Amino acid sequence: MPEMYQEILKGTTTVGLVFHDGIVLATERRATMGNLIASKKAKKVYQIADRIGMTTAGGVGDAQQLARLMQVECNLYKVRHGKTITVVAAATLLSNYLQQNRYYPYYVQLLVGGVDRNGPSVYSVDAMGGASKEDDIVSTGSGSPMAYGVLEDRFTADMGEEQAAALAIRALKAAMRRDSASGEDISVVVIMKDKYEERAVEVTKGNSPELAH
């Protein structure tokens, strides 16, 4: 793997959970450039369709361009077909685009998750265009090993909305304590058949995070 590739993918933690009625997507908000902190308020969760979100890990410029592309393509799909794109179709569209650019790759690792007529689902998409459906939990970025430790220990299939959101926050906090490239506050998105809701979580040192709807 080229040295530049390793450097660009240095930091971030994102989490996706499938609960009974929907999806939780969550990320911390620190953006790094090598050993430097580039931003403490980086946006890493984007709404790409009415009930579909995308999380980003990797190069900020690449992630932003892909988010804009997916927003346009998902809107065009709705206009052309008269219905909202499904989660699997959005993930496949993103996968195909990344595959076409594999020789000049986007330095990203992405999650695409949401709720459609087939129910809730989440997909992991890598820089080469590989797309994998995740059954329940998934995490990406440099803090993902720590996040997985919490997710695998505490996730249950019968979780409700608030339990799933709380678990995502707990997993991110575990990563933020141990991964220097993950930090600052937390963004949480809850997607259900009747809503796409963004929540801000202020992380105060030494205290539990306060969730603001």
Residue pairs with C-beta under 8 A, 6 or more apart in sequence:
5 107
7 34
8 58
8 59
8 107
9 57
9 58
9 59
9 107
9 109
9 142
10 32
10 34
10 142
10 181
11 30
11 31
11 32
11 141
11 142
11 143
11 179
11 180
11 181
11 182
12 27
12 28
12 30
12 31
12 32
12 44
12 56
12 57
12 58
12 140
12 141
12 142
12 143
12 181
12 182
13 27
13 28
13 57
13 139
13 140
13 141
13 142
13 143
13 144
13 146
13 147
13 172
13 175
13 176
13 179
13 182
14 25
14 26
14 27
14 44
14 45
14 55
14 56
14 57
14 111
14 139
14 140
14 141
14 144
15 24
15 25
15 26
15 27
15 55
15 137
15 138
15 139
15 147
15 151
15 168
15 171
15 172
16 23
16 24
16 25
16 26
16 55
16 111
16 113
16 122
16 124
16 134
16 137
16 138
16 139
17 23
17 24
17 122
17 136
17 137
17 151
17 155
17 159
17 164
17 167
17 168
18 113
18 120
18 121
18 122
18 134
18 135
18 136
18 137
19 120
19 159
19 160
19 161
19 163
19 164
20 157
20 158
20 159
20 160
21 120
21 160
21 161
21 192
21 193
22 115
22 120
22 161
22 164
22 190
22 191
22 192
22 193
23 53
23 113
23 114
23 115
23 120
23 121
23 122
23 190
23 191
23 192
24 161
24 164
24 165
24 167
24 168
24 188
24 189
24 190
24 191
25 45
25 53
25 55
25 111
25 113
25 122
25 168
25 188
25 189
25 191
26 45
26 55
26 165
26 168
26 169
26 171
26 172
26 186
26 187
26 188
26 189
27 44
27 45
27 55
27 56
27 172
27 186
27 187
28 44
28 143
28 172
28 175
28 176
28 182
28 183
28 184
28 185
28 186
28 187
29 39
29 40
29 41
29 42
29 43
29 44
29 183
29 184
29 185
29 186
29 187
30 37
30 39
30 40
30 42
30 181
30 182
30 183
30 184
31 37
31 38
31 39
31 40
31 42
31 60
32 38
32 181
37 183
38 60
39 60
40 183
40 184
40 185
41 184
41 185
42 60
43 187
44 55
44 56
44 57
44 63
44 187
45 53
45 54
45 55
45 56
45 187
45 189
45 198
46 53
46 54
46 55
46 56
46 67
46 70
46 71
47 53
47 71
47 189
47 196
48 54
48 67
48 70
48 71
48 74
48 90
48 112
49 71
49 74
49 75
49 78
49 84
49 85
49 90
49 114
50 84
50 196
51 84
51 114
51 115
51 116
51 191
51 192
51 193
51 196
52 74
52 85
52 87
52 90
52 112
52 113
52 114
52 116
52 191
53 112
53 113
53 114
53 189
53 191
53 196
54 66
54 67
54 70
54 94
54 110
54 111
54 112
54 113
55 110
55 111
55 113
55 140
56 63
56 66
56 67
56 108
56 109
56 110
57 63
57 108
57 109
57 110
57 140
57 141
58 106
58 107
58 108
58 109
58 127
59 106
59 107
59 108
62 106
62 107
62 108
63 106
63 108
63 110
65 106
66 94
66 97
66 106
66 108
66 110
69 97
70 90
70 93
70 94
73 93
74 84
74 85
74 90
74 93
77 84
77 85
77 89
77 93
78 84
78 85
84 116
85 93
85 116
86 116
86 117
86 118
87 112
87 113
87 114
87 115
87 116
87 118
87 121
87 122
87 123
88 118
88 121
88 123
88 133
90 112
90 114
91 112
91 123
91 125
91 131
91 133
92 131
94 110
94 112
94 125
94 131
95 125
95 129
95 130
95 131
96 129
97 129
98 105
98 106
98 108
98 125
98 126
98 127
98 128
98 129
99 128
99 129
100 129
102 128
102 129
105 127
105 128
106 127
107 127
108 127
109 124
109 125
109 126
109 127
109 140
109 141
110 124
110 125
110 126
110 140
111 122
111 123
111 124
111 125
111 138
111 140
112 122
112 123
112 125
113 120
113 121
113 122
113 123
113 191
114 120
114 121
114 122
114 191
115 191
115 192
115 193
120 191
120 192
121 133
122 133
122 134
122 138
123 131
123 132
123 133
123 134
124 131
124 132
124 134
124 138
124 140
125 131
125 132
136 155
136 157
137 148
137 151
137 152
137 155
139 147
139 148
139 151
139 171
139 175
141 175
141 181
141 182
142 179
142 181
142 182
143 172
143 175
143 176
143 178
143 179
143 181
143 182
144 175
146 171
146 174
146 175
146 177
146 178
146 179
147 171
147 172
147 174
147 175
148 171
149 174
150 167
150 170
150 171
150 174
151 167
151 171
154 167
154 170
155 167
159 167
161 190
161 192
164 190
165 188
165 190
165 199
165 211
168 188
169 186
169 188
169 201
169 209
169 211
172 182
172 186
173 186
173 203
173 209
175 182
176 182
176 183
176 203
184 203
185 200
185 201
185 202
185 203
186 200
186 201
186 203
186 209
187 198
187 199
187 200
187 201
188 198
188 199
188 200
188 201
188 211
189 196
189 197
189 198
189 199
190 196
190 197
190 199
191 197
197 213
199 211
199 212
199 213
200 212
201 209
201 210
201 211
201 212
202 209
202 210
202 212
203 209
204 210
